[in-house]
Amino acid sequence: MIVSMTLELKDIPGQLVLALSPISELHGNIMSVVHQHEEKTPRGTIPVQVTFEIDQGVLNELTERLENSGVRVARVGEERLRSSVSVVLIGHIIHSDIGDTIERIDSTGFAEVVDLSISMPAIEKTSSAYLVINAVGEDELKKAVKILRDVAETKDLLMIEPIKLNSGAA
């Protein structure tokens, strides 16, 4: 399974290696590390977001090892949505019920709209919407894009796709 974990590290040399070693020792595959050295938590620690693939059976052992070594585990969550695409819709976005459009993707159970930005220059002018859709895999992502394409055609919206297509946890 893919896990997203937020860790809090002391601001001293060697802490990042201390945090990542147990993941490797338990045969985890590290996918991304976001180390925000300039940010501090209220406790004065540095937040680090780590995304990795690991056997679910060793997740509790990993958490214990981290805590026992002095690394605070602030959050653990399973990352279900692994593939992502960005698209732009142009037309009368609000009047064509953007909520319904989003619901068509979200109701699939395998994909969801995770980001939405709308630009509306004037009520009588066309607007544009930037959407990011995440899905459990590439095939499901393609199905979600097809659903959105069909909805856009039905609602007379121009769909520009895909802006970016990538795998891996976000």
Secondary structure as UniProt FT lines:
FT   STRAND          2..9
FT   TURN            13..14
FT   HELIX           15..25
FT   TURN            26..27
FT   STRAND          29..35
FT   TURN            37..38
FT   TURN            42..43
FT   STRAND          46..53
FT   HELIX           56..58
FT   HELIX           59..68
FT   TURN            69..70
FT   STRAND          72..78
FT   STRAND          83..91
FT   TURN            93..96
FT   HELIX           98..106
FT   TURN            107..108
FT   STRAND          111..119
FT   TURN            123..124
FT   STRAND          127..135
FT   HELIX           138..154
FT   TURN            155..156
FT   STRAND          158..167
//
